[in-house]
Amino acid sequence: MFSSIKVKSVAAACLVLPAALASFSASASGDGQWKGGEHVYQKVCGHCHETNGAIGPVLAGRGLPPAYISTIVRHGFRAMPAFPASFIDDASLQQVGEYIQQLPAPAQE
């Protein structure tokens, strides 16, 4: 069962994230081009996937295939919005998938 706080934070992310990403897409790197998979992950993915599972699932250390990442990113899944090619091109999406695949598992505290 979800706690009230977790539900509220996920709901807030679902409402705020699309607007923030729309405004972010034009200024992500200054020249309109992503600078590799790590850059995309840090600027976009990490906002939800680097929260110890509080918003999005932890992706690091799972060895997820780039093709799986591409499919989820393009089509969305549950609370995650879809990111069209107008936001991230196929080559950059492939790079972020490769970056996520090689991320080591987070250290256990």
Secondary structure, DSSP 4 states (H G I P E B T S, - for coil): ---HHHHHHHHHHHHHHHHHHHHHHTTSSSSS----HHHHIIIIIHHHHTSTTSSS---TTS---HHHHHHHHHH-BTTBPP--TTTS-HHHHHHHHHHHHHPPPPPP-
